[in-house]
């Protein structure tokens, strides 16, 4: 009989001197336990627990790696911990804002008539009754929602053609000419203009043309377009620059004129990035408060005409509900309306991003054979 020898499995040279795959989880568990113990001694709070646990995790993992794998792998893990930690720290404010707005805004959003009624005729007596007698909160944001959509739509109609045509000139026709350099300089300057300055410019412009005291949705749209145009120009310019020159040269070789090449080749190729840039420009201005207060005023009733009368918007609605509650003695209903309007504003920005992605997918160049 011959004995069968079972080969002994040896650790591969590639895996020798490496931490086991479960090492980070063990270190994380120990860091959480030690962090909770330390915070219990000095006064427990969730934020401090997270910070202490993160420091303990990074120190434990890097130290273990240095002992087993060497300094090179330890430095790599330290860099990884710093990058991941920085990402989480940057993510915390976003999560905090979204959570706070959801918790405070959902009660107002769930109130019947919040999205379909305005503040026309709503007085402090209604809010006092809702607080003291438990009556439903009266008044909604329909007038502000309509104002926001109309003003932003008009501003987009003004800004997108001007910004896109400016970007096309800078990329396709500018050729580092003095005019192109001047446009680039002024676009950079306009990017940093405070929003209140844009509002004052539009107000002064219409005061000089139409007359003093002119406050309409159209004036507000012009103010917002001053803020939108630089963003559209910059984003569209960068997207047009990354279109390969080979596509242009191929069209020229076929005898296609330049304007038609731009219209049929360059813009469709860059439409995805252009749509994203326009969405960023809209998100940049949809939450502006100061220009709208200066140029459109504040209204409690519904106004569908952007060329006549004061017009409300969601940012000004939030501002006035917090600063000047409908009932100063019982500000809770006004606060609930303001948080609900803030949640609606965030939802609008999210919808704009989704629409931009759909537009980019619809108009992107088709690939394949």
C-alpha positions as CSV (number, residue, x, y, z in Angstrom):
1,X,0.0,0.0,0.0
2,X,1.2,3.4,-0.8
3,X,0.5,6.3,1.5
4,X,-1.1,9.3,-0.1
5,X,0.5,12.5,1.0
6,X,-1.7,15.6,1.3
7,X,0.1,18.7,0.1
8,X,0.4,21.4,2.6
9,X,-1.0,24.8,1.4
10,X,1.6,27.5,1.7
11,X,0.8,31.1,1.6
12,X,1.5,32.6,-1.7
13,X,4.4,35.1,-2.0
14,X,1.9,37.6,-3.3
15,X,-0.3,37.4,-0.2
16,X,2.5,37.0,2.3
17,X,2.9,39.9,4.7
18,X,-0.6,41.4,4.0
19,X,-3.4,42.2,6.4
20,X,-6.3,39.8,6.2
21,X,-9.4,41.0,4.4
22,X,-11.3,41.2,7.7
23,X,-8.8,43.5,9.3
24,X,-10.6,46.8,8.6
25,X,-13.9,45.5,10.0
26,X,-12.2,44.3,13.2
27,X,-10.4,47.7,13.6
28,X,-13.7,49.5,12.9
29,X,-15.6,47.5,15.5
30,X,-12.9,48.2,18.2
31,X,-12.7,51.9,17.2
32,X,-16.5,52.2,17.6
33,X,-16.4,50.6,21.1
34,X,-13.4,52.6,22.3
35,X,-14.9,55.8,20.9
36,X,-18.2,55.2,22.7
37,X,-16.2,54.5,25.9
38,X,-14.2,57.7,25.6
39,X,-17.2,59.8,24.8
40,X,-19.1,58.3,27.7
41,X,-16.4,59.7,30.0
42,X,-16.4,63.3,28.6
43,X,-20.1,63.5,27.6
44,X,-21.6,61.5,24.8
45,X,-22.8,62.9,21.5
46,X,-23.1,61.3,18.1
47,X,-20.9,63.7,16.2
48,X,-18.0,63.5,18.7
49,X,-18.3,59.7,18.7
50,X,-18.0,59.6,14.9
51,X,-14.9,61.9,15.0
52,X,-13.1,59.9,17.8
53,X,-14.0,56.6,16.2
54,X,-12.6,57.7,12.8
55,X,-9.3,58.9,14.4
56,X,-9.0,55.6,16.3
57,X,-9.8,53.6,13.2
58,X,-7.2,55.4,11.1
59,X,-4.6,55.1,13.8
60,X,-5.3,51.4,14.4
61,X,-5.4,50.3,10.8
62,X,-2.3,52.3,9.8
63,X,-0.4,51.0,12.8
64,X,-1.4,47.4,12.2
65,X,-0.4,47.8,8.5
66,X,3.0,49.3,9.4
67,X,3.7,46.3,11.7
68,X,2.6,43.6,9.2
69,X,3.0,45.1,5.7
70,X,5.7,47.8,6.1
71,X,5.8,51.5,5.9
72,X,4.9,51.7,2.2
73,X,1.5,49.9,2.6
74,X,0.9,51.9,5.8
75,X,1.3,55.2,4.0
76,X,-1.1,54.0,1.3
77,X,-3.7,53.1,3.9
78,X,-3.2,56.4,5.7
79,X,-3.8,58.3,2.4
80,X,-6.9,56.1,1.8
81,X,-8.3,57.0,5.2
82,X,-7.7,60.7,4.7
83,X,-9.4,60.6,1.3
84,X,-12.4,58.7,2.6
85,X,-12.6,60.8,5.7
86,X,-12.5,64.0,3.7
87,X,-15.3,62.7,1.5
88,X,-17.5,61.8,4.5
89,X,-16.8,65.2,6.1
90,X,-17.9,66.9,2.9
91,X,-20.9,64.7,2.7
92,X,-22.1,65.5,6.3
93,X,-23.4,69.0,5.6
94,X,-25.4,67.7,2.6
95,X,-27.0,64.9,4.6
96,X,-27.7,67.2,7.5
97,X,-29.4,69.8,5.2
98,X,-31.5,67.2,3.5
99,X,-32.5,65.5,6.8
100,X,-33.3,68.8,8.4
101,X,-35.4,70.0,5.5
102,X,-37.2,66.7,5.3
103,X,-38.1,66.5,9.0
104,X,-39.3,70.1,9.2
105,X,-40.8,70.4,5.7
106,X,-42.8,67.2,5.3
107,X,-45.5,68.3,7.8
108,X,-46.1,71.4,5.8
109,X,-46.0,69.6,2.5
110,X,-48.6,67.0,3.7
111,X,-51.0,69.7,4.7
112,X,-54.1,69.7,2.4
113,X,-54.1,72.7,0.1
114,X,-50.4,73.6,0.7
115,X,-49.6,73.2,-3.0
116,X,-52.9,74.4,-4.4
117,X,-53.7,77.6,-2.4
118,X,-52.1,81.0,-1.9
119,X,-51.8,83.4,1.0
120,X,-54.4,85.7,-0.4
121,X,-56.7,86.8,2.5
122,X,-54.8,84.7,5.1
123,X,-54.3,86.7,8.3
124,X,-52.8,86.1,11.7
125,X,-56.2,85.2,13.0
126,X,-56.1,82.0,11.0
127,X,-52.7,81.0,12.4
128,X,-53.9,81.8,16.0
129,X,-56.9,79.6,15.5
130,X,-54.8,76.7,14.2
131,X,-52.5,76.9,17.2
132,X,-55.0,77.6,19.9
133,X,-57.9,75.5,18.7
134,X,-56.1,72.9,16.6
135,X,-57.7,74.0,13.3
136,X,-56.0,73.2,10.0
137,X,-53.3,75.6,8.8
138,X,-54.6,77.8,6.1
139,X,-52.6,79.2,3.2
140,X,-50.1,77.6,0.8
141,X,-47.4,78.3,-1.7
142,X,-49.2,78.0,-5.1
143,X,-48.7,81.7,-5.9
144,X,-44.9,81.5,-5.0
145,X,-44.5,78.3,-6.9
146,X,-46.1,79.8,-10.1
147,X,-43.9,82.9,-9.7
148,X,-40.7,80.9,-9.3
149,X,-41.5,78.8,-12.4
150,X,-42.5,81.8,-14.6
151,X,-39.5,84.0,-13.5
152,X,-37.0,81.1,-13.9
153,X,-38.5,80.2,-17.3
154,X,-38.2,83.7,-18.6
155,X,-34.7,84.1,-17.3
156,X,-33.7,80.8,-19.0
157,X,-35.2,81.9,-22.3
158,X,-33.1,85.1,-22.1
159,X,-29.9,83.5,-20.8
160,X,-29.5,80.2,-22.8
161,X,-29.5,81.7,-26.3
162,X,-27.2,84.6,-25.3
163,X,-24.8,82.3,-23.3
164,X,-24.7,79.6,-26.0
165,X,-24.1,82.0,-28.9
166,X,-21.4,83.7,-26.9
167,X,-19.7,80.4,-26.2
168,X,-19.9,79.4,-29.9
169,X,-18.2,82.7,-30.8
170,X,-15.4,82.2,-28.3
171,X,-14.7,78.6,-29.4
172,X,-15.4,78.7,-33.1
173,X,-14.7,82.3,-34.2
174,X,-12.8,84.0,-31.4
175,X,-9.3,82.8,-32.3
176,X,-7.8,84.7,-29.3
177,X,-8.9,88.0,-30.9
178,X,-9.1,91.2,-28.7
179,X,-12.9,91.0,-28.6
180,X,-12.8,87.4,-27.5
181,X,-10.3,88.2,-24.8
182,X,-12.5,91.1,-23.6
183,X,-15.6,88.9,-23.5
184,X,-13.8,86.2,-21.5
185,X,-12.6,88.9,-19.0
186,X,-16.1,90.3,-18.5
187,X,-17.6,86.9,-18.2
188,X,-15.1,86.1,-15.4
189,X,-16.1,89.4,-13.7
190,X,-19.8,88.7,-14.1
191,X,-19.3,85.2,-12.5
192,X,-18.4,86.8,-9.2
193,X,-21.1,89.6,-9.2
194,X,-23.1,89.5,-5.9
195,X,-26.8,88.7,-6.6
196,X,-28.0,91.9,-5.0
197,X,-25.9,93.9,-7.5
198,X,-27.6,92.1,-10.4
199,X,-31.0,93.0,-8.8
200,X,-30.0,96.6,-8.5
201,X,-28.8,96.7,-12.1
202,X,-32.1,95.3,-13.4
203,X,-34.1,97.6,-11.2
204,X,-32.1,100.7,-12.3
205,X,-32.3,99.7,-15.9
206,X,-36.1,99.4,-15.9
207,X,-36.5,102.5,-13.7
208,X,-34.7,104.5,-16.4
209,X,-36.7,103.0,-19.3
210,X,-40.2,102.4,-17.8
211,X,-40.3,104.6,-14.7
212,X,-39.6,104.5,-11.0
213,X,-41.2,101.8,-8.9
214,X,-41.3,99.2,-11.7
215,X,-41.4,95.8,-10.1
216,X,-42.5,92.9,-12.2
217,X,-41.5,89.3,-12.8
218,X,-39.9,90.3,-16.1
219,X,-37.5,92.7,-14.2
220,X,-36.6,89.9,-11.9
221,X,-36.0,87.6,-14.8
222,X,-33.5,90.1,-16.3
223,X,-31.7,90.2,-12.9
224,X,-31.5,86.5,-12.8
225,X,-30.3,86.3,-16.4
226,X,-27.3,88.5,-15.4
227,X,-26.4,85.7,-13.0
228,X,-27.2,82.9,-15.4
229,X,-25.4,84.0,-18.5
230,X,-21.8,83.7,-17.2
231,X,-22.5,80.1,-16.0
232,X,-24.0,79.1,-19.3
233,X,-21.1,80.7,-21.2
234,X,-18.4,79.0,-19.2
235,X,-20.0,75.6,-19.1
236,X,-21.0,75.6,-22.8
237,X,-17.5,76.9,-23.8
238,X,-15.8,74.0,-22.0
239,X,-18.2,71.5,-23.6
240,X,-17.6,72.9,-27.1
241,X,-13.8,72.8,-26.6
242,X,-13.8,69.0,-25.9
243,X,-15.5,68.2,-29.2
244,X,-12.7,66.6,-31.3
245,X,-11.4,68.8,-34.1
246,X,-11.4,65.7,-36.3
247,X,-15.2,65.9,-36.5
248,X,-15.1,69.5,-37.7
249,X,-12.3,68.7,-40.2
250,X,-14.3,65.7,-41.5
251,X,-17.4,67.9,-42.1
252,X,-15.3,70.6,-43.8
253,X,-13.7,67.9,-46.0
254,X,-17.2,67.0,-47.2
255,X,-17.9,70.6,-48.1
256,X,-20.2,71.4,-45.2
257,X,-20.2,75.1,-44.3
258,X,-19.0,76.2,-40.9
259,X,-22.3,77.3,-39.5
260,X,-23.9,74.0,-40.5
261,X,-21.0,72.0,-39.0
262,X,-21.6,73.8,-35.7
263,X,-25.3,73.3,-35.9
264,X,-25.3,69.6,-37.0
265,X,-22.0,68.3,-35.6
266,X,-20.5,70.3,-32.8
267,X,-23.6,71.2,-30.8
268,X,-25.2,67.7,-30.9
269,X,-21.9,66.2,-29.8
270,X,-21.7,68.6,-26.8
271,X,-25.4,68.7,-26.0
272,X,-25.1,66.5,-22.9
273,X,-22.6,68.9,-21.2
274,X,-24.5,71.9,-22.4
275,X,-27.7,70.6,-20.9
276,X,-25.9,70.0,-17.6
277,X,-24.5,73.5,-17.7
278,X,-27.9,75.0,-18.2
279,X,-29.2,73.0,-15.3
280,X,-26.5,74.3,-13.1
281,X,-27.3,77.8,-14.2
282,X,-30.9,77.4,-13.3
283,X,-30.1,75.8,-10.0
284,X,-27.7,78.8,-9.4
285,X,-30.6,81.3,-9.6
286,X,-33.8,79.4,-8.6
287,X,-33.0,80.0,-5.0
288,X,-32.0,83.6,-5.1
289,X,-33.8,85.9,-2.8
290,X,-32.3,89.4,-2.9
291,X,-32.7,90.1,-6.6
292,X,-36.3,89.1,-6.6
293,X,-37.1,91.2,-3.5
294,X,-35.6,94.2,-5.2
295,X,-37.2,93.6,-8.7
296,X,-40.4,91.7,-8.2
297,X,-41.5,92.6,-4.7
298,X,-43.7,90.2,-2.7
299,X,-47.3,89.2,-3.4
300,X,-49.8,87.1,-1.5
301,X,-52.0,86.4,-4.5
302,X,-51.5,84.5,-7.8
303,X,-50.1,86.5,-10.7
304,X,-49.6,84.8,-14.0
305,X,-48.4,87.9,-15.9
306,X,-44.7,88.4,-15.6
307,X,-45.0,91.8,-17.2
308,X,-47.4,93.4,-14.8
309,X,-47.7,93.6,-11.0
310,X,-45.7,92.2,-8.1
311,X,-44.9,88.5,-8.1
312,X,-44.0,86.1,-5.3
313,X,-41.4,83.3,-5.5
314,X,-40.4,80.5,-3.2
315,X,-37.3,82.2,-1.9
316,X,-39.1,85.4,-1.0
317,X,-42.0,83.4,0.4
318,X,-39.5,81.6,2.8
319,X,-37.8,84.8,3.7
320,X,-41.0,86.7,4.6
321,X,-42.6,83.8,6.4
322,X,-39.5,83.5,8.7
323,X,-38.8,87.2,9.0
324,X,-42.4,88.4,9.3
325,X,-44.7,85.6,10.4
326,X,-48.3,86.0,9.6
327,X,-49.0,85.8,13.3
328,X,-46.1,87.2,15.3
329,X,-47.6,85.7,18.5
330,X,-47.9,82.2,17.0
331,X,-45.1,81.8,14.4
332,X,-45.2,78.0,14.1
333,X,-47.6,77.9,11.1
334,X,-45.5,80.4,9.2
335,X,-42.4,78.3,10.1
336,X,-44.1,75.2,8.8
337,X,-45.0,76.9,5.5
338,X,-41.4,78.1,5.2
339,X,-39.9,74.7,5.7
340,X,-42.4,73.1,3.3
341,X,-41.5,75.7,0.6
342,X,-37.8,74.9,1.2
343,X,-38.5,71.2,0.6
344,X,-40.4,72.0,-2.6
345,X,-37.4,74.1,-3.8
346,X,-35.0,71.2,-3.2
347,X,-37.4,68.9,-5.1
348,X,-37.5,71.3,-8.0
349,X,-33.7,71.4,-8.2
350,X,-33.6,67.6,-8.2
351,X,-36.3,67.4,-10.9
352,X,-34.2,69.9,-13.0
353,X,-31.2,67.5,-12.8
354,X,-33.3,64.6,-13.9
355,X,-34.7,66.5,-16.8
356,X,-31.2,67.5,-17.9
357,X,-30.1,63.9,-17.8
358,X,-33.1,62.9,-19.9
359,X,-32.4,65.7,-22.4
360,X,-28.8,64.7,-22.6
361,X,-29.7,61.1,-23.3
362,X,-32.3,62.0,-25.9
363,X,-30.0,64.3,-27.9
364,X,-26.7,62.7,-27.4
365,X,-25.0,61.4,-30.6
366,X,-26.1,57.8,-31.4
367,X,-23.3,55.3,-31.1
368,X,-22.9,52.0,-32.9
369,X,-22.3,50.7,-36.4
